Amino acid sequence: MLVYLNGRYIPKAEALIPVDDRGFLFGDGVYELTRGIRGKLVYEEGHGLMLERGMRELRIGGPEVLTREGLREISERLLTENGLAEGDATVYAQLTRGVAPRLHVFPENTPPTVYMSAAPFSSPLELRRGGVSAITLPDIRWARCDLKTVNLLPNVVAKQRAKEAGAFEAILLRDGAITEGSSTNVFGVIDGELRTYPKSNYILPGVTRDVLIGLARNLDFVVNEAPIFAEEIDRLEELFLSGTTTEVQPITKLDGQPIGDGRPGPVALALLEALYQHLGLEASVAAR
Ligand SMILES: Cc1ncc(COP(=O)(O)O)c(C=O)c1O
């Protein structure tokens, strides 16, 4: 597997980062996970903007370090060189504040570390069709969840707790409302209307979330960017997750209780189908 590190394409085993890298020492970095389908980055603009925003807000590198064109060119080369140009793949990009002696303050004149890699991906259609379970946990993250930083410890711990509970995802609750999942955004259907937490500093506004809101409106679903409160959970007709690799993942059980009739609902399945079409993927999820 060939990866990209600081301007070079090298075998992954040779891609080594010094122990003084601030990504290692402080989690001082940003990342983005995109999808490469038939050799092309999908939703490149949204993912590029997310990365640029994180770099700008945290002052990691300048726009010249990884432009949107650079992101595309490196991604496409990694897909081609790794034999992934025909199928479905993910592309990972990470930038850290670079290598410097361990002091909290930002180092001066230190170039960022830029790393990118690609891996094959195949959509787990059976999980989508069958639905999965989730648990709720308190959202104990910081107040800048809108930045996609590699500082993911609360998310990692939440996902582990979900796994240990036999669940697929941990759905996080802040101030009595569902914010998002540990690595996904969350949508619910109440009284036939779609709801998802509004864009704010308390969620990572995923690219898939935006795409799904557009697709839902095209399908004439009413979308309300408003919180789902804990006391409304038993009124949920449907609940589902969204994300680059999670696509549209129906949740059929939350904290051991069925959601709706305990099966993936029509809105989630319609959106999954619409997303596959939008991505140019062929899998059909129609049958309920
Ligand atoms: C906390 C969190 N929310 C939402 C998402 C979904 O974002 P996207 O749709 O851009 O993959 C992610 C993806 O990494 C995430 O980590």
The ligand as an SDF file (V2000), in Angstrom:
LIG
                    3D

 16 16  0  0  0  0  0  0  0  0999 V2000
  -18.5820   13.1230   15.1790 C   0  0  0  0  0  0  0  0  0  0  0  0
  -18.9310   12.9260   13.7300 C   0  0  0  0  0  0  0  0  0  0  0  0
  -20.1370   13.3280   13.2880 N   0  0  0  0  0  0  0  0  0  0  0  0
  -20.5050   13.1660   12.0080 C   0  0  0  0  0  0  0  0  0  0  0  0
  -19.6720   12.5710   11.0790 C   0  0  0  0  0  0  0  0  0  0  0  0
  -20.1290   12.3850    9.6540 C   0  0  0  0  0  0  0  0  0  0  0  0
  -19.4400   13.2190    8.7630 O   0  0  0  0  0  0  0  0  0  0  0  0
  -19.3660   12.8830    7.2080 P   0  0  0  0  0  0  0  0  0  0  0  0
  -20.7840   12.7580    6.7260 O   0  0  0  0  0  0  0  0  0  0  0  0
  -18.6860   14.0830    6.6180 O   0  0  0  0  0  0  0  0  0  0  0  0
  -18.5980   11.6330    7.0620 O   0  0  0  0  0  0  0  0  0  0  0  0
  -18.3940   12.1530   11.4800 C   0  0  0  0  0  0  0  0  0  0  0  0
  -17.4710   11.5490   10.5230 C   0  0  0  0  0  0  0  0  0  0  0  0
  -16.3140   11.3580   10.7890 O   0  0  0  0  0  0  0  0  0  0  0  0
  -18.0190   12.3380   12.8410 C   0  0  0  0  0  0  0  0  0  0  0  0
  -16.8030   11.9360   13.2830 O   0  0  0  0  0  0  0  0  0  0  0  0
  1  2  1  0
  2  3  1  0
  2 15  2  0
  3  4  2  0
  4  5  1  0
  5  6  1  0
  5 12  2  0
  6  7  1  0
  7  8  1  0
  8  9  2  0
  8 10  1  0
  8 11  1  0
 12 13  1  0
 12 15  1  0
 13 14  2  0
 15 16  1  0
M  END
$$$$
